[in-house]
Amino acid sequence: MSTTQRPQATVSIRLTDRANEQVKRFIEQEQVPLETAGLRVAVLPGGCSGFKYGLNVEERPLDDDMVLETQGLRVFVDAFSAQYLDGVTIVPRAGAAAGARSPSEPVASGAHGGTGGLHRMQAPRFT
């Protein structure tokens, strides 16, 4: 039997309490086990600044994912995304004002897997 060695987590991602509750509720609604499931946070090519965000509830991490434990929730991050996500805080979208873009709050896009309400991340703007 071989074991897969995961990359060491070198990124810090935080969810607000409300975002954490929403993700846990989405995981429950999708009926995937909380022990293996988590939120994938990804940076993808595209978008106005050259990048867009992906948020997705997944049943389990990929073999080469970094797996972070934060506030009782597992967060999956690939190595490419990790270089852009250190220090990010995920904030739930609340009303029309949440779509506003400021230098310190880029708007996430590409939400999938029932996480449609989680669209803002607070982090330095990509340049």
C-alpha positions in Angstrom: 0.0 0.0 0.0 1.4 3.4 -1.0 0.6 6.7 0.6 0.3 10.0 -1.1 2.3 12.8 0.5 0.5 16.1 0.2 2.4 19.4 -0.3 3.0 21.3 2.9 0.5 24.1 3.3 2.3 27.4 2.8 -0.8 29.6 2.4 -3.2 31.2 4.9 -6.8 31.5 4.0 -9.6 32.7 6.3 -13.3 32.6 6.0 -15.6 35.0 7.9 -17.8 33.2 10.4 -20.8 33.8 8.1 -18.9 32.4 5.1 -17.8 29.4 7.1 -21.4 28.7 8.1 -22.6 29.0 4.5 -19.9 26.6 3.2 -20.8 24.0 5.9 -24.5 24.3 5.0 -23.7 23.8 1.3 -21.6 20.7 2.2 -24.6 19.4 4.2 -27.0 20.1 1.4 -24.8 18.3 -1.1 -24.8 15.3 1.3 -21.0 14.9 1.1 -19.2 13.8 4.3 -17.8 16.7 6.2 -14.7 14.6 7.1 -13.5 14.5 3.5 -15.3 17.4 1.8 -14.1 21.0 1.7 -14.1 24.2 -0.2 -11.8 24.5 -3.2 -10.4 28.0 -3.6 -8.7 28.6 -6.9 -7.2 31.3 -9.0 -7.8 30.8 -12.7 -6.7 32.6 -15.8 -9.2 35.2 -17.1 -11.2 38.1 -15.7 -10.5 41.8 -15.9 -7.1 41.7 -14.1 -6.0 38.5 -15.8 -7.3 36.3 -13.0 -10.7 35.1 -11.7 -11.5 33.2 -8.5 -13.1 29.8 -8.3 -15.0 28.6 -5.2 -16.3 25.1 -5.3 -17.5 22.5 -2.7 -15.8 19.2 -3.4 -16.0 15.8 -1.9 -12.3 15.3 -1.4 -9.0 17.0 -2.3 -6.9 16.1 -5.3 -3.6 14.3 -4.6 -1.4 17.4 -5.1 -3.7 19.8 -3.2 -2.7 21.6 -0.1 -5.3 21.0 2.6 -5.9 23.7 5.2 -8.0 23.3 8.3 -9.6 26.6 9.2 -12.5 27.1 11.6 -13.5 23.4 11.5 -13.6 23.4 7.7 -11.2 21.9 5.1 -10.0 24.2 2.3 -8.3 22.8 -0.8 -5.8 24.8 -2.7 -3.6 23.9 -5.7 0.1 25.0 -5.8 -0.5 27.6 -8.6 -3.4 29.3 -6.7 -1.5 29.2 -3.4 1.0 31.8 -4.6 -1.8 34.3 -5.0 -4.1 33.5 -2.1 -1.9 33.9 1.0 -3.7 36.2 3.5 -7.1 36.1 1.7 -10.3 36.4 3.6 -13.5 35.0 2.0 -16.5 37.1 2.6 -20.1 36.2 1.7 -21.8 38.4 -0.9 -24.5 40.7 0.7 -26.6 42.9 -1.5 -25.7 44.9 -4.5 -22.9 46.8 -2.9 -20.9 43.5 -2.6 -20.2 43.6 -6.3 -18.2 46.8 -6.0 -14.5 46.5 -6.6 -11.9 48.3 -4.6 -8.2 47.9 -4.5 -8.4 45.8 -1.4 -11.5 43.7 -2.2 -11.4 42.1 -5.7 -14.7 40.4 -6.6 -14.5 36.6 -7.0 -16.1 35.0 -9.9 -16.7 31.5 -11.2 -18.4 30.2 -8.0 -19.7 26.6 -8.4 -21.1 23.8 -6.4 -23.8 25.7 -4.5 -21.4 28.4 -3.3 -23.1 31.2 -5.3 -23.4 33.4 -2.3 -19.6 33.4 -1.6 -18.3 36.0 -4.1 -15.9 38.4 -2.4 -12.4 37.9 -1.2 -10.4 40.5 0.7 -6.9 40.4 -0.4 -4.4 42.6 -2.2 -5.5 43.4 -5.8 -3.7 41.4 -8.5 -1.6 43.6 -10.8 
